[in-house]
């Protein structure tokens, strides 16, 4: 099967704007993401997770190597990839429904079709009844639901998510993780999800990609062979397969954090 995303010999170096030192963020990254796969990326702070996502989104040009989407080189941003950031990147002067419809309006989608699409994703992310609310009237979790719905409404082939639940409280984060799991089941989108949280990575991912400390490279790929329809936090706390995957990923990340501390 042709991978949906293929990363080949990826290297990225940049100049720190404050110290003017050259920083090697990624070096020799190779990975593949299958169509419809949910791949989580986890690793120690500063290992290049967000840089990798930026390259996949076409927002950062790598120093060397390539990223392929369905065999086509990624050379910049495109409608085939939707990005959800950690910050609540929604427009404060637009209601929930108009935020979700924003990309559809830009593409000139007819009003009736646009309204039907918005209704579908309002229901999917649990925002029914809040369609006419403005961002300042919403909780942090609701704002992030709007961002996810807006990305889904644009119907990208791939969703790229950069720690989208990091800014919400623990209980809301659990709820959003379970909802995202349901969305992954319903849409079968290819998703690449960056996180620093090991439990989140294991709960959501079909596989967890563990990056080594900077310069980032793929240290290991850890499969999580739990059917998506069985993924609940109740199961997560009691299932030995989940626990084994969590312990494996945690051990790999701690090895890198320990090595980072010794190098420092």
MOZI-V371204 format. One record per residue. N is the residue number from 1. RES is the residue in one letter. SS is DSSP state (2 for helix, 1 for strand, 0 for the rest). PSI is psi in whole degrees, -180 to 180 (* if undefined). Layout:
[[N	RES	SS	PSI] [N	RES	SS	PSI]]
//
This chain:
[[1	X	0	133] [2	X	0	129] [3	X	0	149] [4	X	0	-45] [5	X	1	135] [6	X	1	127] [7	X	1	124] [8	X	1	119] [9	X	1	46] [10	X	1	133] [11	X	1	137] [12	X	1	128] [13	X	1	141] [14	X	1	168] [15	X	1	124] [16	X	0	121] [17	X	0	-17] [18	X	0	-44] [19	X	0	-14] [20	X	0	14] [21	X	0	150] [22	X	1	133] [23	X	1	126] [24	X	1	104] [25	X	1	-42] [26	X	1	145] [27	X	1	114] [28	X	1	40] [29	X	1	124] [30	X	1	126] [31	X	1	160] [32	X	1	145] [33	X	1	125] [34	X	0	156] [35	X	0	130] [36	X	0	2] [37	X	0	148] [38	X	1	105] [39	X	1	124] [40	X	1	146] [41	X	1	123] [42	X	1	155] [43	X	1	174] [44	X	0	159] [45	X	0	135] [46	X	0	10] [47	X	0	-3] [48	X	0	16] [49	X	2	-50] [50	X	2	-34] [51	X	2	-44] [52	X	2	-45] [53	X	2	-40] [54	X	2	-37] [55	X	2	-43] [56	X	2	-36] [57	X	2	-13] [58	X	0	12] [59	X	0	-19] [60	X	0	132] [61	X	0	123] [62	X	0	156] [63	X	0	-37] [64	X	1	158] [65	X	1	-174] [66	X	1	158] [67	X	1	130] [68	X	1	137] [69	X	1	114] [70	X	0	37] [71	X	0	-4] [72	X	1	138] [73	X	1	135] [74	X	0	118] [75	X	0	-3] [76	X	0	-179] [77	X	0	157] [78	X	0	160] [79	X	0	-11] [80	X	0	-11] [81	X	1	128] [82	X	1	139] [83	X	1	133] [84	X	1	119] [85	X	0	169] [86	X	0	-41] [87	X	0	154] [88	X	0	84] [89	X	0	64] [90	X	0	160] [91	X	0	119] [92	X	0	-21] [93	X	0	4] [94	X	0	145] [95	X	1	172] [96	X	2	-51] [97	X	2	-34] [98	X	2	-28] [99	X	2	-46] [100	X	2	-34] [101	X	0	-4] [102	X	2	-51] [103	X	2	-34] [104	X	2	-38] [105	X	2	-44] [106	X	2	-37] [107	X	0	-6] [108	X	0	27] [109	X	0	133] [110	X	0	150] [111	X	2	-46] [112	X	2	-43] [113	X	2	-39] [114	X	2	-45] [115	X	2	-40] [116	X	2	-41] [117	X	2	-44] [118	X	2	-44] [119	X	2	-43] [120	X	2	-46] [121	X	2	-25] [122	X	2	-45] [123	X	2	-42] [124	X	2	-37] [125	X	0	7] [126	X	0	38] [127	X	0	14] [128	X	0	133] [129	X	0	-11] [130	X	0	13] [131	X	0	-34] [132	X	0	6] [133	X	0	152] [134	X	1	158] [135	X	2	-37] [136	X	2	-12] [137	X	2	3] [138	X	0	153] [139	X	0	170] [140	X	2	-41] [141	X	2	-39] [142	X	2	-40] [143	X	2	-41] [144	X	2	-31] [145	X	2	-40] [146	X	2	-45] [147	X	2	-42] [148	X	2	-44] [149	X	2	-40] [150	X	2	-41] [151	X	2	-45] [152	X	2	-39] [153	X	2	-31] [154	X	0	-9] [155	X	0	54] [156	X	0	159] [157	X	0	-31] [158	X	1	137] [159	X	1	129] [160	X	1	122] [161	X	1	121] [162	X	1	92] [163	X	0	53] [164	X	0	-17] [165	X	0	10] [166	X	0	-26] [167	X	0	3] [168	X	0	164] [169	X	0	166] [170	X	2	-43] [171	X	2	-42] [172	X	2	-37] [173	X	2	-44] [174	X	2	-44] [175	X	2	-45] [176	X	2	-37] [177	X	2	-44] [178	X	2	-37] [179	X	2	-40] [180	X	2	-37] [181	X	2	-44] [182	X	2	-39] [183	X	2	-42] [184	X	2	-40] [185	X	2	-43] [186	X	2	-37] [187	X	2	-24] [188	X	0	33] [189	X	0	152] [190	X	1	125] [191	X	1	133] [192	X	1	121] [193	X	1	116] [194	X	1	134] [195	X	0	157] [196	X	0	0] [197	X	0	115] [198	X	2	-45] [199	X	2	-40] [200	X	2	-43] [201	X	2	-42] [202	X	2	-39] [203	X	2	-38] [204	X	2	-33] [205	X	0	140] [206	X	0	-36] [207	X	1	152] [208	X	1	124] [209	X	1	115] [210	X	1	121] [211	X	1	143] [212	X	0	164] [213	X	0	161] [214	X	0	136] [215	X	0	132] [216	X	1	139] [217	X	0	165] [218	X	1	114] [219	X	1	-41] [220	X	1	155] [221	X	1	121] [222	X	1	114] [223	X	1	149] [224	X	0	88] [225	X	0	59] [226	X	0	123] [227	X	0	141] [228	X	2	-31] [229	X	2	-14] [230	X	2	2] [231	X	0	102] [232	X	0	159] [233	X	2	-25] [234	X	2	-45] [235	X	2	-40] [236	X	2	-36] [237	X	0	-8] [238	X	0	-13] [239	X	0	127] [240	X	2	-29] [241	X	2	-44] [242	X	2	-46] [243	X	2	-39] [244	X	2	-42] [245	X	2	-43] [246	X	2	-46] [247	X	2	-38] [248	X	2	-48] [249	X	2	-42] [250	X	2	-42] [251	X	2	-44] [252	X	2	-43] [253	X	2	-42] [254	X	2	-33] [255	X	2	-41] [256	X	2	-40] [257	X	2	-42] [258	X	2	-43] [259	X	2	-36] [260	X	2	-44] [261	X	2	-42] [262	X	2	-39] [263	X	2	-38] [264	X	0	*]]
//
